[in-house]
Amino acid sequence: LYFSAQEGILFFYHIKDLQYEKKICTNILQPISSLIFSPDYTILLLVTDQGTVYIYNPSHSEEAVKLLDTCSSCFLAADFLTPGNKYCVSLTISGEVQVWFLEDGTCLSKLNLDIEVHVT
């Protein structure tokens, strides 16, 4: 079980029967608003309240790496494009949908919806 705290800490709980072990995976120092696993559960996207997207690889237990950072508008959501783990799509408050290459954070495509977007 992965979850985040307000302080930007990603936790992992390993639960077996009535026993559990808590581990701190990474601390990105920004409140995390979304956690999204890749389709094969090998990569985790962390979206922050400030609109930054980090990528975390649980199998390597390494620090989260900043993948995308907002310039003019905060990211509301991000998710993987399937099949595979090579691309993700993001949505900004200003209504811009973007497709990103996860290996180096290159923006491959943009579509502006011309509306402000809210999450409820």
N, C-alpha and C positions, 0 to 999 in steps of 0.2 A: 504494500500500500504506500503510494507516494502522496504527500500533501505539503502545502506550503503555509508558512506563518506570515503575519503582517510585515515582519522585518525583512522579508526576502530570503528566508532560509527554506531550502528544500529538504524535507525529511523523508526517510524511508522506514517503514515498519515491516519487519519480517515476522509474520504471524504463523505459528505452528501449534495446533491444538490450543491449549490454554496459555501458552508461553508466547512472549513477543520480545523482539529486540529493536530498539530505536537507534537510528543512525542519522547523522547530519551529512547530507550529500554535498551540498554546495550552498554558498551564501552570495547572492548577487546584489545585496544591499538596496534593493528596491522591492516594494510590495508586489507580489506575483498575483495576477488576476486570472490567468488560465494556465493549465497544464494539458498538453496534448501529446499523446503517444503516436509514433509512426505506426503504420498498419502492421508491421512485423514486431512491434514493441522493442525495437533496438535503440531508438532515439526519442528524446523527450523535448518538445518545444516549451519554453517558459515565456509567457507574455506578461509584461509588467504593467502596473497602473500608469507609468510614465510613457508607455508606448514603445518599449524596447523589447526585442525578441532575442532570447538566448537559446542555444542548443546544448543539451546535456546528454551524454552517452553513459547510461547506468552501468553497462558492462565493464567500462574502463575506469569507473569511479573517479573521473577527472573533474576539474572545475568546469562550470558552465562557460560557454564561449559566446560573446556577444555576436549575434548574426546580423541583426537589423536594428537600426536606430532611426527614430523619427527625425524628420527635418522640419516639416511644416504641419504635420497632423499626426495625432497619436493613433497607434494601432489599437483597434478594439478586439480583434480576433485574428488567429492564424491557425492554419491546419495544413496537413500534408495532402498533396495531390497523389492519388493512387493510380496505378500500382507503383510500388517502390518508395524509396526514401530520398529521392534526389531533388524534389521540388516541393515548395509550400506556397500557399496562397494567403494573402493578408487583406484585411479590410480596415480602412482608416475612418476616423470620425467624419472626415469631409466627404466620404463616399467613394474613395478610390480603392479599387480592387487591384492587387499587384501579385504577380507570379515571380517567385524567387528561386534561384539555384542555390541549394543549401551548402554546397561545397565551399563556395567563396562569397555568398551573399549578394551575387549579381542580380539585379532586377531585370527580368526577361520580358515582362509585358505589364502594361497598365491599362485600366479601364476606369474612366470617371463616370460614376452614376449620376452626377450633378444633383445630389441630395445629401443633406447631413444625416448621418446614421446614428442611432441610439440602440443600446442594448437594454432589454427589460427583463 
